[in-house]
Amino acid sequence: MANAPKSLTIRSYNVGFGDCYLLSFTYGPKSERHVLIDFGSTALPKGAPKTRMMDIALDIERRTGKKLHAVVATHRHKDHISGFETKTGGKGTGDVIKRLKPSRIVQPWTEDPELEKTATGPTLKQFGDGTRAHIAALNSMNTFAEWMSETRLPRYFSKEMRDQLSFLGEENLKNKSAINNLMKMAPNSYVHCGSKSGLETLLPGVKIDVMGPPTVKQTASIKKQRSKDPDEFWHLAARFANMASDETDATPPALFNKRYIRSNGSTFPVDSRWLIYRARTQRGDQLLQIVRMLDKAMNNTSVILLFRVGKKSILFPGDAQIENWQFALAQAKYKKLLASVDLYKVGHHGSLNATPKSLWKMFKKRNTKKAGTSRLRSLMSTLEGKHGSENSNTEVPRRPLVSALRRETEHFSTHELDSKDLFRDVTLRF
């Protein structure tokens, strides 16, 4: 086998709202190394067969020649790990991945099971004060999501609010089967900013930089999520001052409608309807605020990997958001590396706060010229209309970001694929 790969083919799978990328490093005519980065979805493309996830698993099996060298699960969200779920009798998509016998699993440091076994041991101490509370908060998100999934949402909540609560609740359910499969199918590397990836010996000639997530010791900012930042986020205008209303319609529905009808068919008195509307709206906003805060906290645990081969570099940041990025962006050595990125996997399906503008401006190879080998490439896995709201400028993917990607990079999004298309390949030569 050659000392370094001659090319890299990235296969973007059409999972809908989720991520699934297969990186195939070619060393020679019959020599490849394969790394799967995420495998999950919360909504398949419209018209896609129900077998889509199994079709993808079987394609991964064929493409890898039944040998997968490594799996990277960037973080715990369902749209990134649901494909690793196993089933009785070995009939799950995760069972297919397991039989490919990966040599290494890479996950964020927050997934290390040792963190839950002790409150004061050396494993906890090395990550800084507040680590125990941070891990507990992440686990509480799963508990709250489970409660949400078992609770019937009131019919007086707006459709948009019900849709958002249902989506975020389902996204954050703890998929025990997938988590256990990832933990047991191969030795795990639980990584953080600056640590070894565990992939070094599996990918000769490839340098891998772990840029995130940071530990609590490195920066306590990952424990919280700001709602707005006009300097970093892809806002057009700020319409609300608090996170609870970030993604809700600014125009309330008519006051006198069926949401003021009692269960017995009678209506509430006219003079009480305004108060009823306000009380019920506040309840929904508070629920949405809690779910959204917890959802964003999990995104800040995303693994950020930079693969470097020769003069080419490929950036895969999962769903990393601003608090995750801040620590890496403050490091001089990472700034220099990020400036020369050749291919960028767009963070968090194109959301407004996963591609900080300071990061975007670092990419020196972005330009408005016609296609060329020196122009920045960007890959995005997303599904329009599933998450966020145009009314509050938080739709996913975020339109100003997509416009910039199309204008200044060689851009491809899985949303452009027909529902019958399983994947699209992009090849880089070194």
N, C-alpha and C positions, 0 to 999 in steps of 0.2 A: 504493500500500500504506500502511496505517495506520502511525503512528510506533511503536506498541506492540501486541502481541497482545491480542485480546479474550478469548481462551480457550485452554486447553491440554488436549488429550486424550492420555492416557497409555494405550497399548495394552500389556497384560501378556500375553505369549505363553506358551502352555502347553508349555514345553520339557521338563518333568520336572525333573531335577536340573540346574539351570543358570539362566542369566539371559538375557532378551531383552525389551527395552522399546523401544517406538517412541513418541517424544514429537512430537506434531503441534501446532505453535503456529499458531493461526488469526488472521490479520490482517484478513480481510475475506471476502466471499462466495466469491471465487475466488483467495484468497491464503493459502497455508500454507507453513510452513517445517518440515522434518522432521529429527529427530535420532534415530539408532538408538544405543541404549546396550547394548552387548554382544549376542552372538548365539552361544550355545553350549549344549551339554548332554552329560552323561556317562551319562544313563539317562532314556529316554523314559517317560512315564506308562504304566502297565500298560494294555494294550489299544489304545494309540495305534498308528496305522499306521506302517510303516517309512518312509513318505514324509513324516513329520511335519516334519522340518527344511526340506525343499524346499517343502512346503505353506506354511510360514511365510515363506520367502524370496519366494515368489510373491505372498503376501498383502501383504508389505511393498512389493513392486513395484506392486501395484494401489492400495494405500492412499496411496502417495506420488505417484501419477501419473507413475511412472517417473523421479522426481527426488528423490534423497536428499541433503539439504544437508550433513549431517555424520554421522560415526560416532565413537562413543567406545568404545574397547576398554579397560576399566578395568585389566585385568592379563592375564598370559599363560596362566592356567589354562584347560584344555580346556573346562570347563563355561561359559566366557565367550567363547571365540573359535573353537570348532570349526566354527561355521556360516560362518566366513569362508574355509574351505578351498576351493580350486579343484580342478578335475579336467580331464583331457584332453578336448579338444573343447568346453570351456566348459560342462560339464554339472554343475558343482558348485554348491552353495548360495552359495559365495563369488563365483562367476561372476555370479550374479544380482545380488548386492549391488554388484559392480564395475560392471555396466552401468547402474546407477542414477547413476553419476558423482558421487559425493559430492565436495563442495568442500573438505572438511577432515577429517582423521583426528586424533583426540586419544588419546594414549597416555601412560603414566607415563614419567618421565625415564629410568628404568632400561632402557627399550626403545630408547633412542637408539643407533643402530648406530655412531655416532662414538665411543662409550665403549669399544668393543672394538678400535678401530683404533690407539689411542695410549695409552701408559702415563703420559705426563707432560704431555700437551698441555693447552691452556686449557679444553677441554671437561670434562676430568676434574677439573682444579683447582677449578673453580667449585662443584663439588658436595662438596668437603671431603676431608680425609685419610681413607683407608680405602675410598674409592669403588671403586678397582680391585678390592680384595679382595671387596667386597660384590657387585659384578657377577659376579666369578668364582664366588662361592658360589651365586648364582642360576642360573648356567649349569651348575654341577656338579649341581644338582638334576635338571635335564633328563637329564644323562648317567646319573645313578643310576637315574632312572625308566626309561630305555631298557634298562639292565641288568636291572632288575626285570621288565620286560615279556618279556625273553628268557629268564628263569630260571624253571624249574619249581619251584614252592614245595613243600617236603617235605610228605608226607601226614600227618606227625605234628604239624604245626601245627594248632591248633584251626581250625574253620571260620570263626569270627569273625575270627581273625588273618589267615587267608588272604584273606577277603573284604576286610578293611581294607587289606592290602598291595596287593591287586590293584586296588582302587578308587583308592588314592592314587597308585599307580604309573601307571595309565592317565591319571589327571587331570593328571599332571605331564610327560607325554611332550611333547617340543617339536614342535608342529605347524608344520613349516617352511612348508608351503603357505599356511596361514592367516596366519602372521607376515609372509611375503613379500608376500602380497596386501595386507595392511594397510599395509605400508611403501610400496607402489608405487601403489596405486589413487588416491591424492590426496596433496597436501602434508600433512606431519605436524606436529603440535604436541606436543612431548614435555614434559609439564607437571610441576610440583612445587608444593608449598604456597606460595601467594602469587604465583605466576606468572600470566601471561595465559593464557586457555584456548584462544585461537585461534578462538573462536566469536562473538566480539563483533560483527563486521561481518555475520555470517550471521543473527543474531537481533536485529534492531532492537528497542529497548525492553526488552531482557532483560539484566539484570546477572548475570554468572557469576563466582562466587568459587571458586577452586581451593584447597581446604583440605587436600589430600593427594595424593600422599604427600610427606612431608618428604624433604629430601636428607640425606646423612650429615653434611653441614656444619651443618644445622639441628638434627639430633638423631641421635646414634649408636644410639639405642635400637631403630631399625628393623632393625638387623643381628641382633637376637636376639629370641626369643619366650619369654616366661615361661609356665609351664605352668598356674599357678593364681593367682587373685587374687580372694579373696572379696568385696573391696570393689567390684570392677568386673564380674566374671563372674557368670553366672546359675547358680551352684552351689546345691545344697541342702545337701550335705555333702561334705567332702573325704575320699575313700576311699583315695587313693594319694598318695605323697609325690614320685613322679617321673613325668616325662612318658612314659616307656616304658610305663607301665601305666595311663595315663589312660583308655584306651578298651578295656581288656580285662577279662574277667570275673574277679572276685575269687575265685571258687570253681574250683579246678583240677579237671580231669576225673579219673575214677577211675584209680588208678595201674596197675592190672592190666587192660589192654585191648589191642586189636590194634596200637596204636602201638608195642608192645614185641615185635612179631614181626619176625624178620629177613626179608630178601628171599627166602631159601630156604625159608621157612615155619616154621623153628624159632624158639623163644622165647629171649629173653635170660635169664640166671640171675636168680632172684628177688632176690638180694642186690644186684644192680646196677641194678635198675629205677628206684629212687628217684633215683639219680645221673643216669641217662639222661634221665629226665623233666625234672630241673632244668636240665641242660645244654641240652637242646633248647628248652625254654621260654625260657631266657635268650637263645638265638640269635634266636628269633623276636621277642622283645621289643626286642632291639638293632636289628634290621632295621626294626621298626615305629617305633622312636624316631627313627632317621635320616630315614626317609621323612616322618614327621610334622613334624620340625623344618624340613626343607627346604620342605615344603608350606606351613607357616605363614609362612615367610620371604617366599614369593611373595605371599601375601595382604597382607603389609605394604607392597607396592608399589602397591596399588590406588589409582586416581584417586578423589578425593572431590570432587564438584561440588555447589554450591548455586546453583540458578537462582532469580532474583528478578524478579518482574514486579509493579510497583505495591507493594501491601502483602502479596502472596502470595509464599511461598518454598517451593521443592521441593528435597529433599535426596536425592542419589544417591551412596552411598558404596562401591559395588562390594562387595568382600569385606574392606574395611579392618578390621584388628584393633587391639588396644589400643595397640601401639607406634606404629602409623600415626596413631591418633587423638590421642595424648597431646600432640603438639606443637600441633595446632590448638586443643585444649581448654584449653591454657594461655594462648592469646592472647585478650585482652579483647575485641577487635573481633569475633572469631569466636564467642565466648560469647554476645554480644548478638544476633548473627544467628541462631545456632542456637536461641535461646530462642523465636523467632517462627516456627519451621518449621510449615508447614501440611500438608505431605505428606512422609512419610519412607519411602523404599524400604529395607526392612529389610536390614541387612548380612549377607552370607555365609549366605543361606538360613535365617536364624534360629539360627545357632550361638551358643554360650554366650559367646564372647568378642568378638563383632563389634558388639554394641550395649552399650558400656560403661554402667554404671549412672549414672555422672556425666553422660553424654550424655543418657540417658533422663530424668533429673531436670531437665535444662535445658528440655525441651520443655514450654512453658507451656500449650500448647493441648491437652494430653492431660487427660482427665477421665473420670469414670464416668457422666456424664449420658447421656441418650438422644441419638440421632442429631441432628446439627445442623451448619450450615455452618461454625461456628467451632471445631468439634472436630477434633483432629488425625486425619489419615488415614494409614494405613500399608498398603504393598503388599509382598508377599513372594512370591518365586518359589522353590519348594522341592519336595522329594519325600520323604515320610516313609520311614524304614527303610533309607535308602541309606548313611547316614554316621553315625558315632558309636555310642554304646551307652547304653541306659538304665541298665545295671548300674553304670556309672561316672558317670552324670548328664551325659553329653556327647552325647546323641542330638540329631540335627538333623531338624527344628527343636526347639529346647530348650523343653520344656513350660512351665516357669515364665515364660519370655519370651512364649510364645504366649498364655498366660493373661492376662498384663499387656496385650498388644496388643489382645486381644479385649475386655478390660474397660475400657480407657482410650482406645481409638482406634476409628475407623471402619476396621475391618481387613478386608483381602482377601488370600487366599493362592491361588496357582494350584493348590495341592493340592486345593482345594475344587471345581475344575472337573471335569466328566466327561471321560474320555479323548478323546471325539470333539470336545470344544470346543477351538477353536484359540486363542482369546484372550478377554479381558475388557477393556472400555474404562472408564476413569474420566475425568471431565471437570471441570476447574476453570475458573471464570469470573473474569475480572479486572475 
